[in-house]
Amino acid sequence: MITLSLNVDHKPFRLRVNETIPSSGITAVFGRSGAGKTSLINAISGLVKPESGQIALGDKVLFDSAANIDLAPERRRIGYVFQEARLFPHMSVEKNLKYGQPKENRAKFEEVTELLGIEHLLKRHPAVLSGGEKQRVAIGRALLSEPELLIMDEPTASLDGPRRQELIQYLLRLAASLNIPVLYVSHSLDEILQIADNMLILNEGQVVANGPLHDVWGSAPMRPWLSAKEQSALVSAKLVGHHATYGMAQLDLEGETIWVTKVDDAEGALLRLRIFANDISIVKSRPVDTSIRNVLPAIVEDVCVSECEENASGYCQVALRIGNQRLLANITQWAVDDLHLSQGDTVYAQLKGVSVTKGDLAYQHKNF
Ligand SMILES: Nc1ncnc2c1ncn2[C@@H]1O[C@H](COP(=O)(O)OP(=O)(O)OP(=O)(O)O)[C@@H](O)[C@H]1O
């Protein structure tokens, strides 16, 4: 567990945080420009001294104003990856990588360079690397310093679309074998969907949401970030097989079957699915002879959780529970009234579309 209890004053801006973060997995730190993301990670890494509070990685206290503890940044065992790679231009990739390594560890060196696909770059100098390659070297250097926490501050910000996707694939590989927590500052919700396990949202120096991505994604602080069309829920489902005839994958969601377009993951993999609220319709009895393949029994958890942007034309959002997971459906107020929907009703959710946003969650959790 990472304990973050801190007050930073950059008058007139004030950062007030009182949260814990899991000591495994990738936690995305998200918020508008000026919300305090950099101030938060700088306080954790020791670049900014909070006015008061406590910061601890598990039992290791990094900062405690009451006990007068304030470890210097180099003693915090935190690896830092910035927006720009910040490599030493006069050193080869190999020398850059070995720069922060406390002691020679050939096996670790090989493991990290292989994982990041940079073995063939070792003799080159940073000037001849692409932006994505530079970032992979920067990540490798941070990992080789044997950190207990890795902080990445928008590592893909300086990359173009294809390079960004490429780096994300490496980050996913990394996440599967890392056994340290990662704080990942990002402005991109798509990126967060692809790689994060947890999410912390800052707004004007305050934490407005913090928890597993699935929970935060469907929470009220996320609503302003998603247009009515983008309102969605994230659920996890296990890949159980593929259809014998059609190119569809069969998933298990809380004991119910969901069909999605064929995926490459191995059977047993946990997939993250994004289901848009506009893609769900609600029926009170199980439909027959329908073209929709995914019809799941659900309990109405809340009616009109929020009014949609189209509320002027009479839409509202209904929260549905399937086992331990939650879906959101945008339907008209007229339909709510017509179906006499109320909390606790058993209904059927018809899913018109389901997108897979992240595979291999099972793999990831196994190794953390
Ligand atoms: N050293 C400082 N002295 C005074 N004010 C500061 C200092 N550092 C940051 N601030 C202010 O604190 C606020 C939060 O800044 P911060 O850089 O933490 O935001 P951010 O969420 O990281 O923004 P961005 O996404 O634009 O990087 C801003 O108003 C900024 O101007």
The ligand as an SDF file (V2000), in Angstrom:
LIG
                    3D

 31 33  0  0  0  0  0  0  0  0999 V2000
    6.7650   25.5470   -7.9410 N   0  0  0  0  0  0  0  0  0  0  0  0
    5.5840   26.1200   -8.0780 C   0  0  0  0  0  0  0  0  0  0  0  0
    5.3380   27.3530   -7.5830 N   0  0  0  0  0  0  0  0  0  0  0  0
    4.1340   27.9400   -7.7030 C   0  0  0  0  0  0  0  0  0  0  0  0
    3.0950   27.3780   -8.3290 N   0  0  0  0  0  0  0  0  0  0  0  0
    3.2750   26.1560   -8.8550 C   0  0  0  0  0  0  0  0  0  0  0  0
    4.5280   25.4680   -8.7670 C   0  0  0  0  0  0  0  0  0  0  0  0
    4.3900   24.2700   -9.3770 N   0  0  0  0  0  0  0  0  0  0  0  0
    3.1150   24.2230   -9.8260 C   0  0  0  0  0  0  0  0  0  0  0  0
    2.4550   25.3350   -9.5130 N   0  0  0  0  0  0  0  0  0  0  0  0
    1.0330   25.6160   -9.8090 C   0  0  0  0  0  0  0  0  0  0  0  0
    0.3000   24.5700   -9.2140 O   0  0  0  0  0  0  0  0  0  0  0  0
   -0.8200   24.2340  -10.0340 C   0  0  0  0  0  0  0  0  0  0  0  0
   -0.7730   22.7550  -10.3450 C   0  0  0  0  0  0  0  0  0  0  0  0
    0.3190   22.5010  -11.2300 O   0  0  0  0  0  0  0  0  0  0  0  0
    0.7280   21.0560  -11.7060 P   0  0  0  0  0  0  0  0  0  0  0  0
    1.9220   21.2200  -12.5750 O   0  0  0  0  0  0  0  0  0  0  0  0
    0.8580   20.1840  -10.5200 O   0  0  0  0  0  0  0  0  0  0  0  0
   -0.5470   20.6410  -12.5610 O   0  0  0  0  0  0  0  0  0  0  0  0
   -0.7310   19.4350  -13.5790 P   0  0  0  0  0  0  0  0  0  0  0  0
   -2.0140   18.7860  -13.2330 O   0  0  0  0  0  0  0  0  0  0  0  0
    0.4810   18.5820  -13.5750 O   0  0  0  0  0  0  0  0  0  0  0  0
   -0.8650   20.2030  -14.9490 O   0  0  0  0  0  0  0  0  0  0  0  0
   -0.3940   19.7650  -16.4400 P   0  0  0  0  0  0  0  0  0  0  0  0
   -1.3130   18.6610  -16.8540 O   0  0  0  0  0  0  0  0  0  0  0  0
   -0.6210   21.0190  -17.2290 O   0  0  0  0  0  0  0  0  0  0  0  0
    1.0350   19.3440  -16.3750 O   0  0  0  0  0  0  0  0  0  0  0  0
   -0.7410   25.1100  -11.2620 C   0  0  0  0  0  0  0  0  0  0  0  0
   -1.6080   26.1950  -11.0550 O   0  0  0  0  0  0  0  0  0  0  0  0
    0.7030   25.5850  -11.2800 C   0  0  0  0  0  0  0  0  0  0  0  0
    0.8120   26.8310  -11.8770 O   0  0  0  0  0  0  0  0  0  0  0  0
  1  2  1  0
  2  3  1  0
  2  7  2  0
  3  4  2  0
  4  5  1  0
  5  6  2  0
  6  7  1  0
  6 10  1  0
  7  8  1  0
  8  9  2  0
  9 10  1  0
 10 11  1  0
 11 12  1  0
 11 30  1  0
 12 13  1  0
 13 14  1  0
 13 28  1  0
 14 15  1  0
 15 16  1  0
 16 17  2  0
 16 18  1  0
 16 19  1  0
 19 20  1  0
 20 21  2  0
 20 22  1  0
 20 23  1  0
 23 24  1  0
 24 25  2  0
 24 26  1  0
 24 27  1  0
 28 29  1  0
 28 30  1  0
 30 31  1  0
M  END
$$$$
